[in-house]
């Protein structure tokens, strides 16, 4: 497994629609493994393929030990509404309150190529929606009102200098710390 560079806001791939995966191959399984490794190394709870520079419709999620590899995921039903703060591994140190459905059912294919359906609520439901948004070129900042979005973008303008070529390279120290933590996840997806 490998820790991959994370693409940050400004990289065009984050705004592109991903390609449906026709078959779960060894290459797709390796991508899934590398994405889990990268997500854990970055102390995240979700990661989508565009965030590591790939255009496949693949995401990974691990919320409180509920671990999912999602190939071609889609939200089939949703209900409730709630607003909670979100962050993103591709927009480090920027957060905003996002309103989303509080309960969802997601259909996807797992790493073996088997279709499945999962219902979730709370943080897991939010994480599924956040990652599926990435697969369609949407970011959490797109849900912010004009004032909050402008404020987030102004803050990002100051932060982005730390990421030449729109790439976030995790340092060996960050990786070691996050991979050895018993609870390596914060609220960034």
Secondary structure as UniProt FT lines:
FT   STRAND          6..7
FT   TURN            9..10
FT   HELIX           12..15
FT   HELIX           26..41
FT   TURN            42..43
FT   STRAND          46..48
FT   HELIX           49..52
FT   STRAND          58..63
FT   TURN            64..65
FT   STRAND          66..79
FT   STRAND          82..87
FT   TURN            89..90
FT   TURN            92..93
FT   STRAND          96..100
FT   STRAND          103..109
FT   TURN            111..112
FT   STRAND          115..121
FT   HELIX           122..134
FT   TURN            135..137
FT   HELIX           140..143
FT   HELIX           146..159
FT   HELIX           160..162
FT   HELIX           164..166
FT   STRAND          167..168
FT   HELIX           172..180
FT   TURN            182..183
//
